Amino acid sequence: MIHNFAQTAQEEAEKINSQVGPDELGMSLVVDQEFWEKQGISTGEELALSLLSQTFSDTYKTLKGFRPRGQKFSTVEQAQAAIDGLEQEYEEMLNQEEVDLQVQTAFEEKEKELQALMPGEYDYESSPKISGMGQRTEGTKRMKKISLLELRNFVKEEISGKKNNLASFIFEQDTEQEEKEPAESEKGGIGDAPKGSAVSKSTNVKDVDPIEIVNQLLSGEDDAPVVAATQGNWFATSGAEAKAWVEKIGPEVVAQRISALASKIPATGLPKNIMPFLPGPDDAQGDFSDVKDALSPGGKLNVDMMEETAIKRGLQYLLEKQAPPSANQFTGMDPELKKGAAAEFMTAGLNDGNPDDDRVTVTKGGSLAAADAIPTQSNILIYKALGMAMNPKNQISGGPLDAWAGTGGEILDGHHRWAATMLNDPSASMGLAGQVDLSATGDKKEMLMYLTAIGNALGNATKTESANKKDNLLIERWRKLAGILND
């Protein structure tokens, strides 16, 4: 294959900008040879390989929940072949997501219908009509208690044609004797035949019955819903492998760990667009020292993050801090720090009237026990968590998380690797790229926005769109780049 690369990285960047145009975030490549050479990139071919490697890593993270480790490409052909493999895998996932979307849409409609049918909360029961001293009910209808999980399962059954009417499902004809709650022995336990409760690629850990999940895994069946959900992915696990994994750990222990994992997931997570992409992973630009410099006085960099009162000539006034910019407002900065919004942001603390106030505790590396970690995202999927935990090739249990965390234990990335560790060994230690005090400014969300901007200034763009939309845009970007590389 013949590639018409430009001689220098700057010329290749200019060529790509002119042919491809700004990307989906309105950004274009830096056209400064000195900037690229500081990144270790001199030629047009090296730039093309770097772009494809970055695209591969970003999309691998989007699809699999963590970045590839030790993946290095020496030629653009190798990078394109790897991207082609991801694109094929993405298409397989899209087919499943179309089914999940149908279920989710139907679920939302049924939830509205349920709310209209019921006068109050989901567990409301209408008072029975009283007849005589015995207070016997007379042919009245009563609303069943129904959980959101039951409603989701109802929707799936309705789509498959097994149920017809939500009202008939909720309302049941009373008998002359009051219904009784099932005895504990009738509720089902570990080792019972699984009920076959639906599990898909959109099922959250918080929405599952741990005992039902364990029983599905113990069935050893490839078509058990939770096992089937892992198929077609990098951590596909067979029914026999799933059963062996549960038996090795212990069915009761696995059920307890699923419950513990669910209890740690927050009701609402922090927005994805304020999650920083900082130096540490192999594909990240910059170095830990750049982050520390930006968060500490006395160096070339210092972000203005602190607000304080000052007195000058007998007058008290407020030294206002610089508000954090929106995510991906810039990507990369002038190496000489003489021009541009990124350079201005990264040096504002040096010129705010107090060169010593903008200081945040930051440490390199470190580790964190999974049980002590605090997730910051709420969308943790059972098939990913179990898939990473069960797959014989991985069975993730601690090890490098390749991500930053707060000094208080807050996880900023790698949530599914953490979830898998919680299932395999909650006491296992996870290695970190770095830790930072998220409470330094008094507002964790604001601190994350500062960190996101620091990562942007060092050349690391942050994801800001939904996975499906972003994936489509990335694939389109691949195709455009492939067109350039094949000229």
C-alpha positions, 0 to 999 in steps of 0.5 A: 500500500502506498501512502502519500504522507507529508514530509513533516508533521506540520505539513501533514496536520495542514493536509488533514485539516484541509481535507477532513475539516474540524472534528465533531467538537469543532477542533482541528490539529495544531499546525506547529512543527515544534509542538509535534516534535515535543510530543516525539512526532516529527514526520507526517507518517508518525503523526498519522500513526499517532492519530490512528493509535489515539482513535483506537485507544479512545474507541477501545475504551468506549466499547470495552470500559477500559483502555488497551494496555501494552498496545503499540503499533509500528505501522499505519497498516497495523493500526488500521487493521486493529481499528477495522476489528473494533468497527466489526465488534461495534457493529455487533454491539449495535445490533444488540443495542437496537433490541435494548433501545426497543425495550427501553422505549417500551419500558418508558411508555409502560412506566407512564401508563403505570403512573397514570393507572396508580393514584400514588406510589407504586406500592399503593393498594386500594382499601377493600370494601367491608362486608359484615363484622368479618370485614370480608372483601367483596369481589374488589380488585387490588393493585399488586405491588410492583417494582421497576425491575418487574416492570422491565421484565414485563416489558420484555415479555410483552414485546415477545408476545407473552403478555398483553395488557399492563392493567391486567398484570397489575390488577388482580381479582381478590379472593375471599381470604386475604393474600399472604406474603410468601414464606421465606422458604417460598421466596427462592434461594441459591441453588434453585432453578433460575427464573430466567429474569431478563438481563441485557447489555443495558441492565444496571447492577442496581437493578438485578436480584443477586440470587437470581444472577447467581442461579443463572450462572450456576445453571451452566447454560450458555443461553442463561440471560446474564451469560448470553449478555456477555457474548460477542465481546472481549470478555465473552464467557461460556455457561460452563466457565461462569459456573466454574467461576461461581463455584470457585468463589462460592455462590453465597459469597458472589451474591453478597458481593453483587449486593455490596457492589450495588449498594456502593453505586450512587443514585446519580453520577457525575457528568461524563463531560467533567471526567478528566483525561490526565497523564498516566495511561500510555496514550495520554499526552503530558506528564505527571509533573505537568499536572503537579506544576499546574496545581502548585505555586513556584513553577512555570504553570499555576492554574488560578483556582482559589478565591480570597480577600486581600487588603491594599492601601486600607481597602479590602477587596476580593481576588476572584479566581478564574472560572474553569472553562468548558470541556475541550474548549482547547486541546494542547497549548503553546509550548512557549506559553506566550499565546492562546487560551490554554496557556492563559488558563494554565498560567493565570495563578502566576498573575492573580495577585497572590502567587502562593494561594493556588495549591492543591494536594496531588500525589503520583501513583498510589493504590486503593483497595476496591472496597474503599473506593467511591464510584462517581458514575451510576451507570455500571452494567452487570454484564460488563462487571461480571464479564471482566470478573469471570472471563478466564483470560482476564478475571480482573482482580486489582492491578493497575487501574490506569486512572486517577482518583481523589484522595478521598477514594473517588474513582474518576475512571475505570469503573467496570474494572473496579466493579470486577475487582469488587466481585473477585476480591474486594480487598484487592489493591488497584494501582493509580496513575495519581491522586488529587484532593477534589475538595480543595476548592470546596466544590468537587464538581468544580475541581473536576472541571479544572482537572479536565481543562488541565488535561485538555491543555496538555493535549487530551480531549475529554469525551462529552457525548453519549456513547452511541453518537460518539461511536458513530462520529469516531467511525466516520472520522476513521473513514475520513482518515483512511481515505487520506492515508490511502490516497 
